[in-house]
Amino acid sequence: MDKRDYYEVLGVSKTASADDIKKAYRQKAKEYHPDLHPGDKECEEKFKELNEANEILSDPDKRAKYDQFGHAAFDPTQGGGAGGAYGGSAGGSYSGGFGGFEDIFGSIFSGFGFSGQSSNRRSAAQRGDDIKLYVELTLEEAAFGCSKEIGVTKTVKCDQCGGTGSRSRARAKCTVCNGSGVQRRVTNSFLGQMVREVACENCGGRGFVINDPCGTCGGRGILKRSVKITADFPKGINEGQSLRKSGQGDAGINGGPDGDLYLSVRIKKHKTFVRKDYDIYQSIFLTYPQLVLGTTIKVPGLDGMIDLVIPEGTQSGREIRVPGKGVPVLNTKSNRGDMYVTVNVTIPTKLNEQQKQVLRQFDDMTDRILSTDQSADPKKGFKKFKK
């Protein structure tokens, strides 16, 4: 049967970068991993095909030969391409091929717990995948800390079989591969004898067989569940920061440790405040007399209403700093940021005749500077008024 194009197998273009190829292989290999589909021959074949494609395309030299000669570059029954790819000669021997499980699993499936030191890769303990979720907090919750109950859908060990995949919780060592999970294939050709290791057909590369599959998990030992996890967010946590819950990710396989859960924080938009690091900002509007004469008003803070002193002669647009009224600093006991209040003047749009007359009299008392000489310094026009 003709082989599929390696780029098609991985779902990448011929101009894909090495990182693109690595990422595509990880995603597809996890999808068709035999441990997740025990006894599924189609998934097994697709997994082998993925390994073969990755073995070639992840190696710059092999990829260059493949781009030039296609599959013929690695077919010992065809001419010069094969010799160039294998670097061998007639009468010699070659041990390898498209990569045994030792090399492939050790370098790629770090998330599944393969160590790269033994041919018994598939039956080794495999760490569960990490999970990342986004959690939305209010500004107050992020500032002062909070406890949240989070719903998480993840793989967990099957309670019925204890994660073994067997109703009796017993696994039998595979007699075909003697528990190694791999089989050796020897091929004779004019290039010599080639030996390569493939996943054991009897056990799917796991090194063991299950004679009485669990009816709850179908022999997988794990299953998807929605669970509730309580997370305590510390005071001062900010947008984009994450809380790590160790061991709360997907379940490990073959006794491997569970993955971790990462809760990434998003902060809801506040109706009053804007947060920047540990400082908060707000804007208020006051009347012209309040800015000119000065006053004390109440403004909202994270802890409740506070008194804010507006000095006499405050200019519109001025920013007033209120120390220690911002967000608590993460991992400290009492340090807090500051609050900044921008003061703006509000201009009335509807005045009665009496109010207009008062403003005209005020304008006359200040030498009409504001209305007739826009280039003059407005502060000079208030000297007479202040006396």
Residue pairs with C-beta under 8 A, 6 or more apart in sequence:
3 71
4 49
6 52
6 53
6 56
6 57
6 66
7 13
7 14
7 16
7 53
7 57
9 49
9 50
9 52
9 53
10 16
10 21
10 24
10 25
10 28
10 50
10 53
10 54
10 57
11 24
11 28
12 20
12 21
12 24
12 57
14 67
16 24
18 58
18 60
21 54
21 57
21 58
22 58
22 108
25 50
25 53
25 54
25 58
25 108
26 108
26 111
28 50
29 47
29 50
29 51
29 54
29 108
29 109
30 36
30 111
30 112
30 129
32 43
32 46
32 47
32 50
33 43
33 47
33 112
34 40
34 43
34 44
34 47
34 122
34 199
34 204
34 205
34 206
35 112
35 122
35 126
35 204
35 205
35 206
35 220
35 253
35 254
36 43
36 220
37 43
37 44
38 165
38 204
38 206
38 210
38 213
38 218
38 219
38 220
39 204
39 219
44 199
44 201
44 204
47 199
48 198
48 199
51 98
51 99
51 104
52 98
52 99
54 104
54 108
55 62
55 98
55 99
55 104
56 62
56 63
56 66
56 74
56 98
57 63
57 66
62 73
62 74
62 85
65 73
65 74
65 81
65 84
65 85
66 73
66 74
68 81
69 81
69 84
69 85
72 78
72 79
72 81
72 82
73 81
73 82
73 84
73 85
74 81
74 82
74 85
74 86
74 98
75 81
75 82
76 82
76 86
76 187
76 189
76 190
76 191
76 194
77 189
82 191
83 89
83 191
86 94
86 191
88 94
88 191
88 192
89 191
90 190
90 191
90 192
91 192
92 191
92 192
93 192
93 193
93 194
93 195
94 191
94 192
94 193
94 194
94 195
95 194
95 195
95 196
96 194
96 195
96 196
97 185
97 194
97 195
97 196
98 196
99 196
100 119
100 182
100 196
100 197
100 198
101 119
101 121
101 122
101 181
101 182
101 197
101 198
101 199
101 205
102 116
102 118
102 119
102 121
102 197
103 116
105 112
105 114
105 116
105 121
105 122
106 114
106 115
106 116
106 117
106 121
107 116
108 114
109 121
109 126
111 127
111 129
111 130
111 259
112 126
112 127
112 253
112 256
113 124
113 125
113 126
113 127
113 252
113 253
113 254
113 256
113 257
114 121
114 124
114 126
115 121
115 124
118 124
119 180
119 181
119 182
119 197
120 179
120 180
120 181
120 182
120 207
121 181
121 182
121 205
122 181
122 182
122 199
122 204
122 205
122 206
122 207
123 179
123 180
123 181
123 205
123 206
123 207
123 208
123 254
124 254
124 256
125 252
125 253
125 254
125 255
125 256
125 257
126 252
126 253
126 254
126 256
127 252
127 256
127 257
127 258
127 259
128 155
128 249
128 250
128 251
128 252
128 253
128 256
128 257
128 258
128 259
129 155
129 249
129 250
129 259
130 249
130 250
130 259
130 260
130 261
130 262
131 152
131 154
131 248
131 249
131 250
131 259
131 260
131 261
131 262
132 242
132 261
132 262
132 264
133 150
133 152
133 261
133 262
133 263
133 264
134 263
134 264
134 265
134 266
135 148
135 150
135 231
135 233
135 243
135 263
135 264
135 265
135 266
136 266
136 267
136 268
137 146
137 148
137 233
137 237
137 265
137 266
137 267
137 268
138 267
138 268
138 270
139 267
139 268
139 270
139 273
139 275
139 280
139 302
140 302
141 233
142 233
142 236
142 237
142 238
142 239
142 265
142 267
142 327
143 235
143 236
143 302
143 327
143 328
144 235
144 302
144 328
145 232
145 233
145 234
145 235
145 236
145 237
146 232
146 233
147 230
147 231
147 232
147 233
148 230
148 231
148 233
149 228
149 229
149 230
149 231
150 228
150 229
150 230
150 231
150 263
151 226
151 227
151 228
152 226
152 227
152 228
152 229
152 248
152 261
153 224
153 225
153 226
153 227
154 224
154 225
154 227
154 248
154 249
154 250
154 251
154 261
155 222
155 223
155 224
155 225
155 250
155 251
156 222
156 223
156 224
156 225
156 227
156 251
157 163
157 221
157 222
157 251
158 165
158 214
158 216
158 217
158 220
158 221
158 222
158 223
159 216
160 167
160 214
160 215
160 216
160 217
161 167
161 169
161 214
161 216
161 217
161 221
162 169
163 221
163 222
163 251
163 255
164 170
164 171
164 210
164 214
164 221
165 171
165 210
165 213
165 214
165 217
165 219
165 220
165 221
166 210
166 211
166 212
166 213
166 214
166 219
167 212
167 213
167 214
167 215
168 212
170 211
170 212
171 208
171 209
171 210
172 208
172 209
172 210
172 211
173 179
173 207
173 208
173 209
174 181
174 200
174 202
174 203
174 206
174 207
174 208
174 209
175 202
176 183
176 200
176 201
176 202
176 203
177 183
177 200
177 202
177 203
177 207
179 207
179 208
180 200
180 207
181 199
181 200
181 203
181 205
181 206
181 207
182 197
182 198
182 199
182 200
182 205
183 197
183 198
183 199
183 200
183 201
184 195
184 196
184 197
185 195
185 196
185 197
185 198
186 193
186 194
186 195
187 193
187 194
187 195
187 196
188 194
199 205
200 206
200 207
202 209
203 209
206 254
210 219
213 219
214 221
216 223
217 223
221 253
222 250
222 251
222 253
229 245
229 248
229 261
231 243
231 245
231 263
233 243
233 263
233 265
234 243
234 330
234 331
235 328
235 330
236 278
236 327
236 328
236 329
236 330
236 331
236 332
237 243
237 265
237 330
238 265
238 267
238 275
238 277
238 330
239 265
239 266
239 267
239 275
240 264
240 265
241 264
241 265
242 262
242 263
242 264
242 265
243 262
243 263
243 265
244 260
244 261
244 262
244 263
245 260
245 261
245 262
245 263
246 260
247 257
247 258
247 259
247 260
248 258
248 260
248 261
249 258
249 259
249 260
249 261
250 258
250 259
251 258
252 258
252 259
267 275
272 282
272 300
273 280
273 281
273 282
273 302
274 280
274 281
274 282
275 281
275 327
277 327
277 337
278 326
278 327
278 328
278 329
278 336
278 337
279 326
279 327
279 337
279 338
279 339
279 340
280 302
280 325
280 326
280 327
280 337
280 339
280 340
281 339
281 340
281 341
281 342
282 299
282 300
282 339
282 340
282 341
282 342
283 341
283 342
283 343
283 344
284 297
284 299
284 341
284 342
284 343
284 344
285 344
285 345
285 346
286 295
286 297
286 310
286 343
286 344
286 345
286 346
287 345
287 346
287 348
288 345
288 347
290 297
290 310
291 310
291 313
291 314
291 315
291 316
291 343
291 345
292 312
292 313
292 382
293 312
294 309
294 310
294 311
294 312
294 313
294 314
295 310
296 307
296 308
296 309
296 310
297 307
297 308
297 310
298 305
298 306
298 307
298 308
299 305
299 306
299 308
299 341
300 306
301 322
301 325
301 339
302 325
302 326
302 327
302 339
303 325
306 322
306 325
308 320
308 322
308 341
310 320
310 343
313 382
314 320
314 343
316 343
316 344
316 345
317 342
317 343
317 344
318 342
318 343
319 340
319 341
319 342
319 343
320 340
320 341
320 342
320 343
321 338
321 339
321 340
322 338
322 339
322 340
322 341
323 338
324 336
324 338
325 336
325 338
325 339
326 336
326 337
326 338
326 339
327 336
327 337
328 334
328 335
328 336
329 335
329 336
329 337
348 355
351 359
362 385
363 370
363 371
365 384
365 385
366 381
366 382
366 384
366 385
367 381
367 384
369 376
369 378
369 380
369 381
370 378
370 381
